Amino acid sequence: MSHSLPGGRPCPSCPSLAGWHGATYAVILDFADGHRSAGGLRPTALPGVRLPELTAALRESDADPQRWDEEILTLRALTAPGDERIGAALERRNRWPDEPIMESADDHRRRLAALAQPHRAAHAEALRLLNGFTLEHERDPRRTLIHLGDHLAQMCIHSGYFGYRQWFLFDDVWAAAHPDVAASLIHYAGHWDPGCARRHPLHAPCGDDAYLEIELNDGYIVRDYEPNDEPGMTAITAALEAAGEHAERDDLRQVLAGRCTDTRVLLVLDRQGRGERGMGLMGVIAVRLHRPEPGTCEVSAFVIRPDLRRRQLALQTALRLWHELRAIGVSRLAFTMPRTSGGMALLHRLTGLTGDVRPGSRVEVPLEQVRCSTNRAWMTEGTPRP
């Protein structure tokens, strides 16, 4: 079934169908077992190329295993130098196992790096791997269905007792002719609920309200930590070490090691990903809600990358989070006083606490004592005032 999404806008984490002249979209649906049928792979948009030119564009592209989805990376490697249309690469993908040879995380990274080589070398490696694979889980490639049109390619890969994996490759020409179906496919790839407008992790059910994502100003967001954020977290700890903030570095390492139970790890990110790779992660906040008692939020880490602290980002983030905490019934903050002069100055601006409170000492303050901003620009449109 298709549906018209409010305002014609797919889910926040999905590519937009509007405004691109010449683009191909890849929607790959996962195995049919409950809510995992949706949300396993984010839809991918390939701007500047339509389906008839997709094979040439894949061959000419520089693949990056850090940015490319694994399935698109594999499809590029399975595209032969002489292929004029994508159908032949899909036929090869039909013989590629859903879960390749049991391998360690390091072996997996090495395999993806090999598939991301310049195209001729990547294709040779893909053919070598293809010849060495043994299909399992009662896979039968003869039962796979592939349909190739001018602007839409479909594939239902037989996956044994898992059922079928469904692939849809379509461009903006087909999407313009079938706008509701195109929007529905892109939305369903991330959400089983047609009305869900939240961003949540892969495979998380739409009904899971525990996931957090809030918007600040200028494209910044605060959201829950996800496993693929680990490289950015490592970069933050390295930046703290380089700045000589060893106590803050150690606190953050404790959080990341899971030594603080019931801890919610939130990230401050630049949604646009401006700057060098890995620099989209701007800060880390670790909290324990309703701990040590109901109505209290314990903040065990509040770290903004040292080179970004003159942007008022820490102040804006804190004000917005305090607003969200009030909305869920939190009335007190518990924290350890910062050990840096900048941290102490920020806390003074937020709470009025003076230098009489020693760094490293534990403090609880009522949220009503925390400053409320008079500048509403940092708040998301439509958010009620505290």
C-alpha positions as CSV (number, residue, x, y, z in Angstrom):
1,M,0.0,0.0,0.0
2,S,1.1,3.6,-0.6
3,H,0.4,6.6,1.5
4,S,0.9,10.4,1.3
5,L,3.2,11.5,4.1
6,P,2.5,14.8,5.8
7,G,3.9,17.5,3.6
8,G,5.2,14.9,1.2
9,R,8.2,14.5,3.5
10,P,9.7,11.0,4.3
11,C,11.2,10.1,7.6
12,P,13.9,12.5,9.0
13,S,16.7,10.0,8.5
14,C,15.6,9.2,4.9
15,P,16.7,10.9,1.7
16,S,14.4,13.5,0.3
17,L,12.6,12.9,-3.0
18,A,12.2,16.6,-3.6
19,G,14.5,19.0,-5.4
20,W,16.8,16.6,-7.2
21,H,16.9,16.5,-11.0
22,G,18.6,13.2,-11.9
23,A,18.9,10.8,-8.9
24,T,18.7,7.1,-8.2
25,Y,17.4,5.7,-5.0
26,A,18.2,2.3,-3.5
27,V,15.7,0.8,-1.1
28,I,16.7,-2.6,0.3
29,L,14.3,-4.3,2.7
30,D,15.6,-6.8,5.2
31,F,14.4,-10.2,6.2
32,A,10.7,-10.7,7.0
33,D,10.8,-11.4,10.7
34,G,8.7,-8.9,12.6
35,H,9.8,-5.3,12.9
36,R,13.2,-6.2,11.5
37,S,11.6,-6.4,8.1
38,A,12.1,-2.6,8.0
39,G,14.8,-0.3,9.2
40,G,17.8,-2.7,8.6
41,L,19.3,-0.5,5.9
42,R,18.8,3.2,5.4
43,P,17.6,4.2,1.9
44,T,20.5,5.5,-0.3
45,A,20.3,8.4,-2.7
46,L,22.8,8.6,-5.6
47,P,22.5,12.1,-6.9
48,G,23.3,13.0,-10.5
49,V,22.6,9.7,-12.1
50,R,19.5,7.9,-13.4
51,L,19.0,4.2,-13.6
52,P,20.2,3.8,-17.2
53,E,23.5,5.4,-16.3
54,L,23.9,3.7,-13.0
55,T,26.5,1.0,-14.0
56,A,28.8,3.6,-15.5
57,A,28.5,5.9,-12.5
58,L,29.3,3.0,-10.1
59,R,32.4,2.1,-12.1
60,E,33.6,5.6,-12.2
61,S,32.9,6.4,-8.5
62,D,35.4,6.5,-5.7
63,A,33.9,4.2,-3.1
64,D,34.4,5.0,0.6
65,P,33.5,2.1,3.1
66,Q,33.1,4.7,5.8
67,R,30.2,6.4,4.0
68,W,28.8,3.8,1.5
69,D,26.3,1.3,2.5
70,E,27.7,-2.3,2.3
71,E,25.1,-3.4,-0.2
72,I,25.9,-0.5,-2.6
73,L,29.6,-1.1,-2.2
74,T,29.1,-4.7,-3.1
75,L,26.9,-3.9,-6.1
76,R,29.6,-1.5,-7.4
77,A,32.2,-4.3,-7.1
78,L,29.9,-6.8,-8.8
79,T,29.3,-4.5,-11.8
80,A,31.5,-5.7,-14.7
81,P,33.5,-3.3,-16.9
82,G,31.3,-4.1,-19.9
83,D,27.9,-4.0,-18.2
84,E,25.6,-1.5,-19.8
85,R,22.6,-2.0,-17.4
86,I,22.4,-2.9,-13.8
87,G,20.6,-6.3,-14.4
88,A,23.8,-8.3,-14.8
89,A,25.2,-7.0,-11.4
90,L,21.9,-7.9,-9.8
91,E,22.2,-11.4,-11.2
92,R,25.7,-11.7,-9.6
93,R,24.3,-10.3,-6.3
94,N,21.7,-13.1,-6.4
95,R,24.6,-15.6,-5.9
96,W,26.2,-13.5,-3.2
97,P,25.3,-14.8,0.3
98,D,23.2,-12.7,2.6
99,E,25.7,-13.3,5.4
100,P,29.1,-13.9,3.9
101,I,31.6,-16.3,5.4
102,M,31.8,-16.2,9.2
103,E,34.4,-13.6,9.8
104,S,35.8,-11.4,12.5
105,A,35.2,-7.7,12.6
106,D,38.7,-7.1,11.3
107,D,38.2,-9.5,8.4
108,H,34.9,-7.8,7.6
109,R,36.6,-4.4,7.5
110,R,39.4,-5.8,5.3
111,R,36.8,-7.3,2.9
112,L,34.9,-4.0,2.6
113,A,38.2,-2.2,2.0
114,A,39.0,-4.6,-0.8
115,L,35.6,-4.0,-2.4
116,A,36.3,-0.3,-2.2
117,Q,39.5,-0.4,-4.3
118,P,39.6,1.2,-7.8
119,H,36.9,-0.5,-9.8
120,R,38.9,-3.0,-11.8
121,A,40.6,-4.4,-8.7
122,A,37.4,-4.3,-6.7
123,H,35.6,-6.3,-9.4
124,A,38.3,-8.9,-9.6
125,E,38.2,-9.3,-5.8
126,A,34.3,-9.6,-5.9
127,L,34.5,-12.3,-8.6
128,R,37.2,-14.2,-6.5
129,L,35.0,-14.0,-3.4
130,L,31.9,-15.0,-5.4
131,N,33.5,-18.1,-6.7
132,G,34.5,-19.1,-3.1
133,F,31.1,-18.6,-1.5
134,T,28.9,-21.5,-0.6
135,L,25.2,-20.6,-0.3
136,E,23.6,-21.6,3.0
137,H,20.2,-21.3,4.7
138,E,18.6,-23.3,1.9
139,R,19.2,-20.5,-0.6
140,D,18.0,-21.2,-4.1
141,P,19.1,-18.5,-6.6
142,R,16.7,-20.0,-9.2
143,R,13.7,-18.8,-7.1
144,T,14.9,-15.2,-7.2
145,L,12.8,-12.7,-9.3
146,I,14.5,-9.9,-11.1
147,H,12.7,-7.2,-13.2
148,L,14.5,-4.5,-15.1
149,G,12.7,-1.5,-16.6
150,D,14.0,1.8,-17.9
151,H,13.7,3.6,-14.6
152,L,12.9,0.9,-12.1
153,A,14.8,-2.3,-11.2
154,Q,13.3,-4.8,-8.7
155,M,14.8,-7.9,-7.2
156,C,13.4,-10.4,-4.7
157,I,16.3,-12.6,-3.6
158,H,15.3,-16.0,-2.3
159,S,16.8,-16.3,1.2
160,G,15.9,-19.8,2.3
161,Y,13.9,-20.0,5.5
162,F,14.1,-16.2,5.9
163,G,11.9,-15.6,2.9
164,Y,12.9,-13.0,0.4
165,R,15.0,-9.8,0.5
166,Q,13.5,-7.1,-1.6
167,W,15.5,-4.6,-3.6
168,F,14.1,-1.5,-5.4
169,L,16.3,0.7,-7.5
170,F,14.4,3.7,-9.0
171,D,15.2,7.1,-10.3
172,D,13.5,10.5,-10.1
173,V,11.7,9.9,-13.4
174,W,9.9,6.9,-11.9
175,A,9.4,8.7,-8.6
176,A,7.8,11.6,-10.3
177,A,5.3,9.3,-12.1
178,H,4.6,7.3,-8.9
179,P,5.1,9.9,-6.0
180,D,3.1,8.1,-3.3
181,V,4.6,4.7,-4.0
182,A,8.2,6.1,-4.1
183,A,7.6,8.0,-0.8
184,S,6.1,4.9,0.8
185,L,9.1,2.7,-0.2
186,I,11.6,5.2,1.2
187,H,9.6,5.6,4.4
188,Y,9.1,1.8,4.9
189,A,12.8,1.1,4.6
190,G,13.2,2.9,7.9
191,H,9.8,2.5,9.6
192,W,7.1,-0.1,9.7
193,D,4.7,2.5,11.0
194,P,3.4,4.8,8.2
195,G,2.9,7.6,10.7
196,C,6.3,7.5,12.4
197,A,8.2,10.7,11.9
198,R,11.0,10.0,14.4
199,R,14.6,9.1,13.7
200,H,15.6,6.0,15.6
201,P,18.4,3.4,15.4
202,L,18.5,0.6,12.8
203,H,16.0,-2.2,13.7
204,A,14.5,-0.2,16.6
205,P,10.7,-0.5,16.5
206,C,8.8,2.6,15.7
207,G,6.9,2.3,19.0
208,D,10.1,2.7,21.0
209,D,9.8,6.2,22.4
210,A,13.0,5.9,24.4
211,Y,15.1,7.1,21.5
212,L,15.9,10.8,21.7
213,E,16.7,13.3,19.0
214,I,16.2,17.0,19.5
215,E,17.3,19.9,17.3
216,L,19.3,22.9,18.4
217,N,20.0,25.9,16.2
218,D,22.2,26.0,13.1
219,G,21.8,22.4,12.2
220,Y,23.1,21.0,15.6
221,I,21.3,18.0,17.1
222,V,21.4,16.0,20.4
223,R,20.7,12.3,20.0
224,D,21.3,9.0,21.6
225,Y,24.7,7.2,21.0
226,E,24.7,4.5,18.4
227,P,27.4,1.8,17.9
228,N,28.7,3.3,14.6
229,D,29.6,6.5,16.6
230,E,32.6,4.9,18.2
231,P,35.2,6.5,15.9
232,G,33.9,10.0,16.7
233,M,33.9,9.1,20.4
234,T,37.6,8.1,20.2
235,A,38.4,11.4,18.5
236,I,36.8,13.3,21.4
237,T,38.8,11.5,24.0
238,A,42.0,12.2,21.9
239,A,41.1,15.9,21.7
240,L,40.7,16.0,25.5
241,E,44.0,14.3,26.0
242,A,45.7,16.7,23.6
243,A,44.2,19.6,25.6
244,G,45.6,18.2,28.8
245,E,42.1,17.6,30.3
246,H,43.0,14.2,31.6
247,A,40.3,14.0,34.3
248,E,37.5,14.7,31.7
249,R,39.1,12.2,29.4
250,D,39.1,9.5,32.1
251,D,35.4,10.3,33.1
252,L,34.4,9.9,29.4
253,R,36.3,6.6,29.1
254,Q,34.5,5.3,32.2
255,V,31.2,6.1,30.5
256,L,32.2,4.5,27.3
257,A,33.4,1.4,29.1
258,G,30.0,0.9,30.6
259,R,31.2,1.2,34.1
260,C,28.4,3.6,35.0
261,T,25.2,1.6,35.1
262,D,21.9,3.0,33.8
263,T,23.7,5.7,31.9
264,R,22.2,7.4,28.9
265,V,24.9,8.6,26.5
266,L,23.9,11.6,24.3
267,L,25.9,13.1,21.5
268,V,26.0,16.6,20.2
269,L,26.4,16.6,16.5
270,D,26.5,18.8,13.5
271,R,23.9,17.3,11.2
272,Q,25.5,18.8,8.1
273,G,28.8,17.0,8.9
274,R,30.8,20.2,8.1
275,G,34.5,20.0,8.5
276,E,36.9,17.1,8.4
277,R,35.7,13.5,8.5
278,G,34.7,12.5,12.1
279,M,34.3,16.1,13.1
280,G,30.5,16.0,13.1
281,L,30.6,14.8,16.7
282,M,31.0,17.9,18.8
283,G,30.2,16.8,22.3
284,V,29.2,14.0,24.7
285,I,26.7,14.1,27.6
286,A,26.1,11.2,30.0
287,V,23.1,11.2,32.3
288,R,21.2,8.9,34.6
289,L,17.5,9.8,34.7
290,H,15.7,9.7,38.0
291,R,18.9,8.7,39.8
292,P,19.9,8.5,42.5
293,E,16.2,9.2,43.3
294,P,13.0,10.0,41.4
295,G,13.0,13.5,40.1
296,T,16.8,13.8,39.9
297,C,19.0,13.7,36.8
298,E,22.6,12.8,37.5
299,V,25.0,14.3,34.9
300,S,28.3,12.3,34.9
301,A,29.8,13.9,31.8
302,F,29.2,17.1,29.9
303,V,32.0,17.4,27.4
304,I,32.3,19.8,24.4
305,R,35.2,19.4,22.1
306,P,37.9,21.8,23.3
307,D,38.2,23.7,20.0
308,L,34.5,24.4,19.9
309,R,33.9,26.0,23.2
310,R,33.7,29.6,22.1
311,R,30.5,28.9,20.0
312,Q,28.1,29.1,22.9
313,L,27.3,25.4,22.0
314,A,27.6,24.2,25.6
315,L,25.3,26.9,26.9
316,Q,22.6,26.3,24.2
317,T,22.8,22.6,24.6
318,A,22.4,22.7,28.4
319,L,19.5,25.1,28.2
320,R,17.6,22.9,25.8
321,L,18.3,19.7,27.7
322,W,17.1,21.3,31.0
323,H,13.9,22.3,29.2
324,E,13.4,18.7,28.1
325,L,14.1,17.4,31.6
326,R,11.4,19.7,33.1
327,A,8.9,18.2,30.6
328,I,9.5,14.7,31.9
329,G,9.2,15.5,35.6
330,V,12.9,16.1,36.6
331,S,13.2,18.8,39.2
332,R,16.9,18.5,40.3
333,L,20.3,18.1,38.8
334,A,23.1,16.2,40.5
335,F,26.7,16.5,39.2
336,T,30.3,16.8,40.1
337,M,31.7,20.4,39.8
338,P,34.0,20.8,36.7
339,R,37.7,20.8,37.2
340,T,38.4,23.4,34.5
341,S,38.0,27.1,34.7
342,G,35.9,27.2,31.6
343,G,33.6,24.5,33.0
344,M,33.2,26.5,36.3
345,A,32.4,29.6,34.3
346,L,29.7,27.9,32.3
347,L,28.1,26.4,35.4
348,H,28.1,29.8,37.1
349,R,26.3,31.2,34.1
350,L,23.7,28.4,34.2
351,T,23.1,28.0,38.0
352,G,24.6,31.0,39.8
353,L,26.9,28.7,41.8
354,T,30.0,30.6,42.8
355,G,33.7,29.7,43.1
356,D,33.1,28.8,46.8
357,V,32.1,25.3,45.6
358,R,35.3,23.3,45.1
359,P,36.0,21.6,41.8
360,G,35.4,17.9,42.0
361,S,32.8,18.2,44.8
362,R,29.3,16.7,44.3
363,V,26.4,19.2,44.0
364,E,22.6,19.1,43.7
365,V,20.7,22.1,42.5
366,P,16.9,22.5,41.8
367,L,16.1,23.0,38.1
368,E,14.2,26.1,39.0
369,Q,17.5,27.6,39.9
370,V,18.9,27.0,36.5
371,R,18.9,29.9,34.2
372,C,16.1,30.2,31.6
373,S,17.2,31.7,28.3
374,T,15.5,34.9,27.1
375,N,16.7,34.3,23.6
376,R,14.4,31.7,22.1
377,A,16.4,31.1,18.9
378,W,18.0,28.0,20.3
379,M,14.6,26.3,20.7
380,T,13.0,24.2,18.1
381,E,10.0,25.8,16.4
382,G,6.8,24.8,18.2
383,T,8.5,23.8,21.5
384,P,6.5,25.3,24.4
385,R,8.2,27.7,26.7
386,P,9.2,26.3,30.1
